[in-house]
Amino acid sequence: MTLAGPVRADGAAPSGAGQANGGAGAGGAVHLVVAGGVSGAGAVSASGGGPGSAGSAGGGGRVRVDVGGADALTGGVTASGGGAGAGAGTVVRD
């Protein structure tokens, strides 16, 4: 399988009227299962959203990539927090 574009389950920053003080969304979950090998420059992420003007950032989610063959994916695989004080998520590559 060739992953040419991004696969994302990222949280979002607060938006809209009255939302600037709210907290951002946390990252979701991505579980990519490939029976053969995987290659390409596509990124996989489940990162938290950035904070609003007075809110807090969202924590990272979870990414798991299970590959039955060669793992030659060169794009980033991330589950980072959205900013200061937001915890990172979990990335597992098997």
Backbone as ProteinMPNN parsed JSONL, in Angstrom:
{"seq_chain_A": "MTLAGPVRADGAAPSGAGQANGGAGAGGAVHLVVAGGVSGAGAVSASGGGPGSAGSAGGGGRVRVDVGGADALTGGVTASGGGAGAGAGTVVRD", "coords_chain_A": {"N_chain_A": [[0.842, -1.164, 0.0], [0.516, 2.227, -0.791], [0.81, 5.199, 0.83], [-0.198, 8.232, 0.076], [-1.32, 10.644, 0.857], [-2.474, 12.567, 3.752], [-3.621, 10.982, 6.826], [-5.826, 11.767, 9.212], [-6.888, 12.386, 12.561], [-7.271, 14.671, 14.096], [-7.644, 16.972, 16.853], [-9.526, 20.041, 17.235], [-9.009, 23.591, 17.349], [-10.751, 25.931, 19.462], [-13.5, 27.649, 17.962], [-15.505, 30.236, 16.513], [-18.179, 32.426, 17.622], [-17.947, 33.378, 20.992], [-16.432, 31.171, 21.702], [-13.688, 31.362, 22.096], [-12.559, 31.213, 24.634], [-12.785, 28.621, 25.355], [-11.737, 25.151, 25.76], [-9.563, 23.264, 23.63], [-10.139, 20.577, 21.251], [-9.348, 17.159, 21.921], [-6.975, 14.869, 20.437], [-8.026, 12.225, 18.271], [-8.374, 8.793, 17.392], [-6.415, 6.605, 15.392], [-6.214, 3.637, 13.662], [-4.343, 1.844, 11.697], [-4.255, -0.828, 9.591], [-2.372, -2.971, 7.714], [-2.026, -5.582, 5.523], [0.119, -6.292, 3.843], [3.095, -4.644, 2.857], [3.885, -1.17, 3.583], [4.329, 2.057, 2.17], [5.464, 5.367, 1.26], [4.932, 8.958, 1.53], [2.917, 9.941, 3.087], [1.348, 11.373, 5.958], [0.402, 10.364, 9.294], [-1.77, 11.204, 11.817], [-2.955, 12.043, 15.132], [-3.358, 14.376, 16.701], [-3.661, 16.862, 19.326], [-5.795, 19.789, 19.42], [-4.938, 23.28, 19.014], [-4.841, 25.912, 21.523], [-7.505, 28.288, 22.297], [-7.836, 31.88, 22.566], [-7.855, 32.215, 25.339], [-8.2, 29.724, 26.306], [-7.469, 26.191, 26.85], [-5.062, 23.864, 25.462], [-5.638, 20.87, 23.502], [-5.133, 17.427, 24.38], [-2.979, 14.842, 23.014], [-3.974, 12.1, 20.864], [-4.317, 8.692, 19.909], [-2.305, 6.637, 17.891], [-1.99, 3.791, 15.949], [-0.102, 1.666, 13.991], [-0.188, -1.147, 12.202], [1.665, -3.357, 10.42], [2.044, -5.913, 8.07], [4.154, -6.483, 6.369], [7.02, -4.912, 4.952], [7.795, -1.829, 6.529], [7.925, 1.11, 5.234], [7.144, 3.692, 5.502], [7.489, 7.079, 5.203], [6.417, 9.467, 5.968], [5.389, 11.558, 8.729], [4.403, 10.111, 11.874], [2.311, 10.86, 14.292], [1.121, 11.924, 17.562], [0.768, 14.298, 19.056], [0.514, 16.73, 21.75], [-1.553, 19.691, 21.725], [-0.357, 22.064, 22.514], [1.216, 24.132, 25.089], [1.201, 22.523, 28.203], [-0.494, 20.499, 27.409], [-0.779, 17.051, 27.195], [1.128, 14.554, 25.451], [0.028, 12.058, 23.094], [-0.226, 8.579, 22.232], [1.894, 6.583, 20.215], [2.136, 3.717, 18.299], [3.977, 1.446, 16.469], [3.913, -1.466, 14.749]], "CA_chain_A": [[0.0, 0.0, 0.0], [1.233, 3.498, -0.805], [0.059, 6.27, 1.488], [0.252, 9.451, -0.586], [-1.869, 11.816, 1.542], [-2.571, 12.438, 5.206], [-4.716, 10.351, 7.557], [-5.84, 12.604, 10.416], [-7.969, 12.417, 13.548], [-6.77, 15.75, 14.948], [-8.588, 17.845, 17.538], [-9.605, 21.379, 16.645], [-8.992, 24.75, 18.237], [-12.078, 26.531, 19.586], [-13.779, 28.654, 16.938], [-16.864, 30.758, 16.544], [-18.511, 33.433, 18.641], [-18.005, 32.897, 22.373], [-15.672, 29.937, 21.893], [-12.254, 31.618, 22.247], [-12.098, 30.855, 25.978], [-12.984, 27.193, 25.57], [-10.606, 24.264, 25.52], [-9.491, 22.64, 22.305], [-10.449, 19.155, 21.189], [-8.25, 16.197, 21.997], [-6.799, 14.028, 19.255], [-8.827, 11.002, 18.243], [-7.629, 7.542, 17.257], [-6.229, 6.042, 14.054], [-5.643, 2.293, 13.679], [-4.09, 1.491, 10.304], [-3.845, -2.229, 9.49], [-1.988, -3.288, 6.33], [-1.574, -6.975, 5.476], [1.427, -6.328, 3.211], [3.97, -3.546, 3.242], [3.387, 0.197, 3.406], [5.357, 3.025, 1.814], [4.928, 6.666, 0.881], [5.246, 10.103, 2.374], [1.716, 10.401, 3.779], [1.452, 11.49, 7.414], [-0.691, 9.828, 10.097], [-1.743, 11.975, 13.064], [-4.088, 12.169, 16.044], [-2.816, 15.398, 17.6], [-4.621, 17.757, 19.957], [-5.958, 21.112, 18.833], [-4.306, 24.41, 19.696], [-5.751, 26.628, 22.423], [-8.079, 29.564, 21.898], [-7.11, 33.007, 23.151], [-7.727, 32.056, 26.795], [-8.508, 28.333, 26.647], [-6.334, 25.276, 26.945], [-4.819, 23.006, 24.309], [-6.107, 19.493, 23.626], [-4.118, 16.384, 24.463], [-2.832, 13.967, 21.858], [-4.774, 10.884, 20.83], [-3.592, 7.427, 19.777], [-2.088, 6.127, 16.534], [-1.378, 2.459, 15.882], [0.129, 1.226, 12.614], [0.175, -2.565, 12.155], [2.076, -3.675, 9.055], [2.46, -7.306, 7.936], [5.381, -6.551, 5.575], [7.997, -3.844, 5.182], [7.268, -0.515, 6.909], [8.775, 2.133, 4.629], [6.387, 4.944, 5.563], [8.427, 8.151, 5.533], [5.688, 10.601, 6.542], [5.357, 11.54, 10.19], [3.349, 9.411, 12.604], [2.332, 11.677, 15.506], [-0.031, 12.1, 18.443], [1.294, 15.313, 19.962], [-0.402, 17.661, 22.393], [-1.766, 20.888, 20.926], [0.341, 23.245, 23.022], [1.75, 24.075, 26.454], [0.37, 21.876, 29.214], [-1.281, 19.384, 26.856], [0.028, 15.847, 27.114], [1.255, 13.824, 24.191], [-0.705, 10.802, 23.014], [0.545, 7.345, 22.088], [2.128, 6.08, 18.85], [2.653, 2.348, 18.283], [4.214, 0.907, 15.12], [4.28, -2.9, 14.788]], "C_chain_A": [[0.892, 1.233, 0.0], [0.328, 4.567, -0.208], [0.585, 7.592, 0.955], [-0.228, 10.717, 0.119], [-2.023, 11.562, 3.018], [-3.782, 11.628, 5.671], [-4.733, 11.054, 8.906], [-7.086, 12.37, 11.262], [-7.57, 13.462, 14.586], [-7.914, 16.491, 15.64], [-8.554, 19.219, 16.903], [-9.527, 22.443, 17.728], [-10.416, 25.291, 18.342], [-12.288, 27.585, 18.502], [-15.226, 29.112, 17.065], [-17.074, 31.728, 17.689], [-18.619, 32.796, 20.025], [-17.181, 31.665, 22.664], [-14.195, 30.15, 22.201], [-11.713, 31.213, 23.61], [-12.245, 29.363, 26.273], [-11.725, 26.391, 25.311], [-10.695, 23.644, 24.136], [-9.845, 21.162, 22.391], [-9.201, 18.29, 21.278], [-8.142, 15.437, 20.681], [-7.637, 12.772, 19.377], [-7.947, 9.766, 18.165], [-7.573, 7.116, 15.8], [-5.595, 4.67, 14.239], [-5.555, 1.846, 12.221], [-3.539, 0.068, 10.27], [-3.596, -2.545, 8.019], [-1.415, -4.701, 6.315], [-0.182, -7.094, 4.873], [2.301, -5.216, 3.742], [3.298, -2.203, 3.016], [4.561, 1.107, 3.091], [4.666, 4.34, 1.498], [5.249, 7.728, 1.908], [4.025, 10.655, 3.09], [1.908, 10.392, 5.285], [0.224, 10.881, 8.079], [-0.649, 10.57, 11.426], [-3.065, 11.917, 13.816], [-3.657, 13.171, 17.12], [-3.924, 16.283, 18.161], [-4.671, 19.107, 19.271], [-5.264, 22.184, 19.655], [-5.315, 25.174, 20.534], [-6.377, 27.849, 21.762], [-7.314, 30.677, 22.594], [-6.943, 32.879, 24.66], [-8.018, 30.627, 27.237], [-7.26, 27.482, 26.711], [-6.246, 24.416, 25.695], [-5.345, 21.601, 24.573], [-4.956, 18.503, 23.647], [-4.084, 15.528, 23.207], [-3.674, 12.723, 21.981], [-3.907, 9.642, 20.749], [-3.501, 7.05, 18.309], [-1.43, 4.762, 16.651], [-1.294, 2.072, 14.415], [0.635, -0.212, 12.678], [0.441, -2.94, 10.705], [2.594, -5.106, 9.01], [3.756, -7.487, 7.174], [6.325, -5.422, 5.956], [7.291, -2.525, 5.512], [8.238, 0.542, 6.4], [8.041, 3.468, 4.563], [7.321, 6.053, 6.035], [7.741, 9.399, 6.068], [5.677, 10.486, 8.06], [4.191, 10.748, 10.733], [3.343, 10.041, 13.996], [1.017, 11.649, 16.272], [0.371, 13.124, 19.5], [0.182, 16.132, 20.609], [-0.46, 18.946, 21.591], [-1.071, 22.133, 21.414], [0.799, 23.04, 24.451], [0.736, 23.449, 27.409], [-0.472, 20.713, 28.703], [-0.365, 18.183, 26.661], [0.046, 15.228, 25.724], [0.413, 12.553, 24.26], [0.253, 9.641, 22.863], [0.677, 6.975, 20.624], [2.749, 4.695, 18.983], [2.786, 1.931, 16.83], [4.707, -0.519, 15.25], [4.403, -3.421, 13.388]], "O_chain_A": [[1.901, 1.279, 0.704], [-0.78, 4.803, -0.689], [1.674, 8.03, 1.326], [0.403, 11.765, -0.014], [-1.736, 10.465, 3.495], [-4.819, 11.591, 5.009], [-3.77, 10.956, 9.667], [-8.186, 12.181, 10.743], [-7.534, 13.188, 15.786], [-9.008, 16.621, 15.09], [-7.655, 19.527, 16.121], [-9.928, 22.222, 18.871], [-11.207, 25.128, 17.413], [-11.365, 28.325, 18.162], [-16.057, 28.429, 17.664], [-16.254, 31.832, 18.601], [-19.306, 31.79, 20.199], [-17.225, 31.154, 23.784], [-13.507, 29.188, 22.54], [-10.529, 30.9, 23.734], [-11.859, 28.906, 27.348], [-10.767, 26.887, 24.717], [-11.775, 23.522, 23.558], [-9.85, 20.574, 23.473], [-8.138, 18.651, 20.772], [-9.099, 15.372, 19.909], [-7.919, 12.314, 20.485], [-6.894, 9.705, 18.8], [-8.551, 7.247, 15.064], [-4.56, 4.546, 14.894], [-6.563, 1.514, 11.596], [-2.488, -0.212, 10.847], [-4.489, -2.406, 7.183], [-0.439, -4.988, 7.007], [0.621, -7.905, 5.334], [2.257, -4.884, 4.927], [2.271, -2.112, 2.344], [5.645, 0.963, 3.656], [3.438, 4.419, 1.471], [5.759, 7.449, 2.993], [4.095, 11.747, 3.653], [2.561, 9.499, 5.825], [-0.864, 10.879, 7.503], [0.382, 10.575, 12.098], [-4.136, 11.766, 13.229], [-3.603, 12.839, 18.305], [-4.984, 16.433, 17.554], [-3.711, 19.521, 18.62], [-5.033, 22.01, 20.851], [-6.517, 25.092, 20.283], [-5.846, 28.378, 20.786], [-6.247, 30.433, 23.156], [-5.969, 33.393, 25.208], [-8.075, 30.355, 28.437], [-6.14, 27.985, 26.637], [-7.222, 24.258, 24.963], [-5.481, 21.187, 25.725], [-3.927, 18.719, 23.006], [-5.043, 15.497, 22.436], [-4.05, 12.331, 23.085], [-2.886, 9.542, 21.43], [-4.484, 7.129, 17.572], [-0.439, 4.596, 17.362], [-2.283, 2.139, 13.685], [1.743, -0.469, 13.148], [-0.451, -2.851, 9.86], [3.464, -5.485, 9.794], [4.406, -8.524, 7.304], [6.417, -5.03, 7.119], [6.315, -2.152, 4.86], [9.244, 0.837, 7.044], [8.291, 4.277, 3.669], [7.878, 5.98, 7.131], [8.41, 10.3, 6.572], [5.933, 9.412, 8.603], [3.117, 10.712, 10.131], [4.249, 9.798, 14.793], [-0.048, 11.388, 15.712], [0.319, 12.844, 20.698], [-0.933, 16.218, 20.094], [0.475, 19.262, 20.856], [-1.186, 23.18, 20.777], [0.778, 21.923, 24.968], [-0.44, 23.812, 27.412], [-1.101, 20.014, 29.498], [0.692, 18.289, 26.038], [-0.895, 15.366, 24.941], [0.124, 12.042, 25.342], [1.4, 9.703, 23.306], [-0.294, 7.04, 19.87], [3.748, 4.511, 19.679], [1.839, 2.042, 16.052], [5.784, -0.765, 15.793], [4.702, -4.599, 13.192]]}, "name": "protein", "num_of_chains": 1, "seq": "MTLAGPVRADGAAPSGAGQANGGAGAGGAVHLVVAGGVSGAGAVSASGGGPGSAGSAGGGGRVRVDVGGADALTGGVTASGGGAGAGAGTVVRD"}
